[in-house]
Amino acid sequence: MKYQTALLPLLLFVLTGCQQGQAANEERLPPEPLVELIDPQKDPIGAVKARDKQVNIKVDPDVSALRREVLALIGDASADDNNQCRVAGFGHKPCGGPAQYIAYSTKNGNEADILSKIAAYNAAAEAENIRLGRLSDCAVVPKPEVELSGGQCKLVDSRSY
């Protein structure tokens, strides 16, 4: 049983490496649109209707509901010590990376739950960005420091001007 447990990660590593090698040789294509593209020059009304249809397609899980769940789970991020304060990427920029950062506390011992819910939200936000064809400025959002202030974990902008 011990050998099977040890071989499983090795097997996954080897298979992942093979898949990555294959993907490197293939051309990356953008995802197919969920609705038919209509030329706005030829049919402006049809183009607007198609865009509205694409935007209104529901994606499970609902991104805004996941965001509310994360924020509710974090609550006021109260902490007794600065060592209980953490920072995590929150959301997803269309070019990649987090849209922003959020402070949370490990005081209540629910860090794994918070990180799991943040990961679910980030994945849903990324999928929605792809689905809607969103663009961004592609600027890297610097990771801020976190500090304990007034019994709450808060982000501190670490950039100097």
N, C-alpha and C positions, 0 to 999 in steps of 0.2 A: 504494500500500500504506500510506503514511503517513497519507493521508486516511481510509482505512478504519479504521485504528487509532485515530485521533482521533475519528471519528464514533461508534464503538461505545460509549464511555462516555457520550457525549451522548444517544444513543438509549436506553440503559439508564436514564439519569436521567429522561428524558421519560416513558418507559413506567412507571417506578416512581411518578412523580408522578401519573400518571393513575390507577393502581391505588389509590394511597393516597386520592385524592379520592373514588373510588367507595366504598372501604371506610368512609370517614367518614360517608357517608350511610346505610349499612346498620347495622342493630342487631347488636352483637356478641353471639353466643350461646355458651354454654359447650359444651365438647366432649361428644359423645354418650358415654354410658357403654358400656364394652365388654361388659357383661352386663346382663341385664334387672334392673331395680330391683324388689325385693320388699319389701312393707310388713312390717316386723318385728312390728307389732301383730297382723297377720292370720296371718302364717306365720313365726314366729321361727326355726324350723329351716331353712326355705328361704332366709331372709335371710342367715343365717350361712353356708350353703353357697354362696350367690351371691357373698358378700364374699370367701370363701376362693378361689373360682374366679377372681375378678377379680385378687386379690393375687398368685396363682400364675401368671398369664399371663406368659410370658417376653417380654421386650422386647430386641431386638438393637440396639445392643450392650449387654451386661450392664454395669450401672452400677458394681457393685462391682469388676468386672474392670478397667474403665477407671480407676477410682480407684487400684487397685493399680499399674497401668501408669504413671500419672502419678507416684505416689510413688517407684516404682522408677527412673523416668527422672530425677527430681530428686535422688534418693539422699540424701546427707548435706548437700547444698548447700554444699560446701566452696568457699572462695574465698581469693584472695591479697590482694584489695583491696576496700574497701567499694563501689567503683564497679562491681564484678561482681555485687553483690547486687540482686535485684529482688523485687517483691511482685506477686501476681496474685490476682484473685478466684477462689475455689474452691468449686464447688457452686452450688446455686441455691435461694433461698428461694421458697416458693410465692407470696408477694406480689411477688416480683421482687428482683433484685439478688443478690449473692453470699451464700452461707450463711456463709462464712468467707474468710479470706485465707491464702495460703501463700507462704513465702519460697523463692526458688530462686536459683541462681548461673549466671552466663554464662561461668564459667571454662573449661568444656569446649567452648564454642562451639555448644551445642545449644539455644539459646534458641528458635529457630523450632520445633523439634520439641516442646519443652516446652509452648510456647504453643498449638500445634496440638492436642496431646493434652489440655491443660486445656480448650480450647474444646469438644472432643468430649465430655469428661466433663461439662462444664457443660450442654451441650445434652441429653445423656442424662438427667442429674439433673432438668432442667426437665420433660422428657417424662414421666419417672416420677412426678414430683409431680402433674402433670396427670392422668395415668392413675389414680393412687391417690386423687385428690381430697384431697390433703394441704392442711392449713392451717398458718399460722405466725402469730407475733406481729406480723409486718409491721414490726418494728423495723429501722432501718437499721444495718447493721454498719459501724462506722467503719473506714476504711482505715488500717491501722497503718503505722508507719515500719519500715524494715528496716535492720539494722546487722550488721557483721562482729564476731563474738564467738567467740574460740577457734578461728578458722579456718573458721567456719561462718556462713552467712547466717541470721539469726534475726529474728523479728518482735518489735517493741517497741511496747507499747501506748502510743499517743500521747495518750490521754485523761488529763486532770488531774482529780483528785478533791478 
